[in-house]
Amino acid sequence: MPELKSAVLQNWTSQYLLSFLTAWSLEILLHFLSFMLICNLPCPLFVAKPISLVERCWCRSTLNTVPQRSIKELKFLHTPNCPFQVIAKLKSNREVCINPETKWLQQYLKNAINKVKKSRRRANKIN
């Protein structure tokens, strides 16, 4: 009978010890995984953009004379901290800033605005 008690006690303690170690190792694993998850979360302090890149204007200087026939593409930029900017991509793939006050550019903008207004009027009449 003492052997039976000893065997039962030994079996019970080994099961208890095994479950305790399993629970303990799972708890450590859970803490480790939580720590890794927290470390990998994107945090605004670590991902912040540099202020100088956000507030910088594209055009520091502008050209007054750019031949219209050499322009391949025009881009218009209006950012809160900078004046209205016009960037022309030339046929030579060079980008230059054009003064928005030039006469031909002012006329081009007026024509583009009128064209948009006419297309909106037509769309409103159809609907």
C-alpha positions as CSV (number, residue, x, y, z in Angstrom):
1,M,0.0,0.0,0.0
2,P,2.8,2.5,0.7
3,E,4.1,1.8,-2.7
4,L,0.8,2.6,-4.3
5,K,0.6,5.9,-2.4
6,S,4.2,6.7,-3.4
7,A,3.4,5.9,-7.1
8,V,0.2,8.0,-7.0
9,L,2.0,10.8,-5.3
10,Q,4.9,10.6,-7.7
11,N,2.5,10.6,-10.7
12,W,0.5,13.5,-9.3
13,T,3.6,15.6,-8.6
14,S,5.1,14.9,-12.0
15,Q,1.8,15.9,-13.7
16,Y,1.5,19.0,-11.5
17,L,5.1,19.9,-12.2
18,L,4.6,19.4,-15.9
19,S,1.5,21.5,-16.0
20,F,3.2,24.2,-13.9
21,L,6.2,24.3,-16.2
22,T,4.0,24.3,-19.3
23,A,1.9,27.2,-17.9
24,W,5.0,29.0,-16.8
25,S,6.7,28.6,-20.2
26,L,3.5,29.6,-22.0
27,E,3.3,32.7,-19.9
28,I,6.9,33.6,-20.7
29,L,6.2,33.0,-24.4
30,L,3.1,35.2,-24.2
31,H,5.1,38.0,-22.6
32,F,7.8,37.6,-25.2
33,L,5.3,37.7,-28.1
34,S,3.5,40.7,-26.5
35,F,6.8,42.5,-26.2
36,M,7.7,41.8,-29.8
37,L,4.3,43.0,-31.0
38,I,4.6,46.2,-29.1
39,C,8.1,46.8,-30.5
40,N,6.9,46.4,-34.0
41,L,3.9,48.7,-33.8
42,P,4.2,51.8,-35.9
43,C,4.6,54.7,-33.6
44,P,4.2,58.3,-34.7
45,L,7.3,59.3,-32.9
46,F,9.4,56.9,-34.9
47,V,7.7,57.4,-38.3
48,A,7.4,61.2,-38.4
49,K,8.4,63.0,-41.6
50,P,11.1,65.6,-41.4
51,I,9.6,69.0,-41.3
52,S,12.0,70.5,-43.8
53,L,10.9,68.2,-46.6
54,V,7.2,68.8,-46.0
55,E,7.4,72.6,-46.0
56,R,9.9,73.1,-48.9
57,C,8.7,74.7,-52.1
58,W,9.5,73.1,-55.4
59,C,10.4,76.3,-57.2
60,R,13.1,78.4,-55.7
61,S,13.5,80.5,-58.9
62,T,11.4,80.8,-62.0
63,L,12.1,81.5,-65.7
64,N,10.2,84.2,-67.6
65,T,11.1,83.1,-71.1
66,V,10.5,79.4,-72.0
67,P,9.6,78.6,-75.6
68,Q,6.1,77.0,-75.7
69,R,7.1,74.6,-78.4
70,S,9.8,73.1,-76.2
71,I,7.3,72.2,-73.4
72,K,6.1,68.6,-73.2
73,E,4.1,68.8,-70.0
74,L,2.9,71.3,-67.5
75,K,2.3,70.7,-63.8
76,F,0.5,73.1,-61.5
77,L,1.2,73.0,-57.8
78,H,-0.7,74.9,-55.1
79,T,0.7,74.1,-51.6
80,P,-0.4,76.0,-48.4
81,N,3.1,77.4,-47.6
82,C,4.2,78.3,-51.1
83,P,3.0,80.6,-53.9
84,F,1.3,79.1,-57.0
85,Q,4.0,77.1,-58.9
86,V,4.1,76.0,-62.5
87,I,6.6,73.3,-63.5
88,A,7.3,72.6,-67.1
89,K,8.8,69.4,-68.4
90,L,10.7,70.1,-71.5
91,K,11.2,67.9,-74.5
92,S,14.7,67.3,-73.3
93,N,13.2,65.8,-70.1
94,R,14.5,68.7,-68.0
95,E,12.1,70.3,-65.5
96,V,12.0,74.1,-65.0
97,C,9.8,76.4,-63.1
98,I,7.9,79.0,-65.0
99,N,6.8,82.3,-63.7
100,P,3.0,82.1,-63.4
101,E,2.7,85.8,-64.3
102,T,3.9,85.3,-68.0
103,K,1.3,86.4,-70.5
104,W,1.1,83.2,-72.5
105,L,0.7,81.1,-69.3
106,Q,-2.1,83.4,-68.0
107,Q,-3.9,83.0,-71.3
108,Y,-3.4,79.2,-71.2
109,L,-4.9,79.0,-67.7
110,K,-7.9,81.2,-68.7
111,N,-8.6,78.9,-71.7
112,A,-8.3,75.8,-69.5
113,I,-10.6,77.2,-66.9
114,N,-13.2,78.2,-69.5
115,K,-13.0,74.7,-71.1
116,V,-13.7,73.1,-67.7
117,K,-16.6,75.4,-67.0
118,K,-18.1,74.5,-70.4
119,S,-17.8,70.8,-69.9
120,R,-19.4,71.1,-66.4
121,R,-22.3,73.1,-68.0
122,R,-22.8,70.4,-70.6
123,A,-22.8,67.7,-67.9
124,N,-25.3,69.6,-65.8
125,K,-27.6,70.0,-68.8
126,I,-27.5,66.3,-69.6
127,N,-28.3,65.3,-66.0
